[in-house]
Amino acid sequence: MHELLKEIYAPSKAYKVEINKRSRDGLLEIDVYLWDSEWDTWIQKSTGFSLTDNLKSATVIAKEKLRVYSGEIIE
């Protein structure tokens, strides 16, 4: 199981990043998603595995991944 801690959206709202806490070990997992308007759902785009143990570093990693995938400036 995962507990959603934070979502960060690209300015266009076409991409988002989720930071989830894993229940089995408490580590934070970061995943990138793309909005698919044809299917009206979020599709996971990230293929790499990002883990960290604190929200501050997870947020930094998440913003960088979002910038790379979306090509947008993330504040």
C-alpha positions in Angstrom: 0.0 0.0 0.0 1.0 3.6 -0.6 0.0 6.8 1.1 -0.1 9.8 -1.1 1.9 12.6 0.5 2.1 15.2 -2.2 1.2 16.0 -5.8 3.0 18.5 -7.9 1.5 19.6 -11.3 3.3 21.2 -14.3 2.0 24.6 -15.2 0.1 23.1 -18.2 -1.5 20.5 -15.9 -0.5 17.9 -18.5 2.0 16.3 -16.2 2.0 15.6 -12.5 4.4 14.0 -10.0 3.2 11.9 -7.0 5.2 11.4 -3.8 3.9 8.3 -2.1 5.0 6.7 1.2 5.4 3.0 1.1 3.8 1.2 4.1 6.2 -1.7 4.2 9.3 0.4 4.8 8.3 4.0 5.1 10.4 5.1 2.1 9.1 7.7 -0.3 8.6 6.8 -4.0 8.3 9.4 -6.8 6.3 8.8 -10.0 5.6 11.0 -13.0 2.2 10.8 -14.8 0.9 12.2 -18.1 -2.8 13.2 -18.5 -4.4 11.3 -21.4 -7.5 13.2 -22.5 -8.5 10.4 -24.9 -8.8 7.9 -22.0 -9.5 10.6 -19.4 -6.9 9.2 -17.0 -3.4 9.6 -15.7 -0.8 7.3 -17.3 2.5 6.6 -15.6 5.5 7.9 -17.6 8.4 7.4 -15.3 10.4 4.3 -15.8 13.2 4.8 -13.4 12.9 4.1 -9.7 13.3 7.0 -7.3 13.3 6.4 -3.5 14.3 8.7 -0.6 13.6 8.8 3.1 12.5 12.4 3.6 9.9 14.7 2.0 12.3 17.6 1.4 14.6 15.6 -0.9 11.6 13.8 -2.4 10.2 17.2 -3.4 13.5 18.3 -5.0 13.7 15.0 -7.0 10.0 15.3 -8.0 10.3 18.8 -9.3 13.4 17.9 -11.3 11.7 14.8 -12.8 8.6 17.0 -13.7 10.8 19.5 -15.4 12.6 16.8 -17.4 9.4 15.1 -18.5 7.2 18.2 -19.2 9.9 20.5 -20.5 8.3 23.3 -18.4 9.8 25.6 -15.7 8.7 24.3 -12.3 8.7 26.7 -9.4 
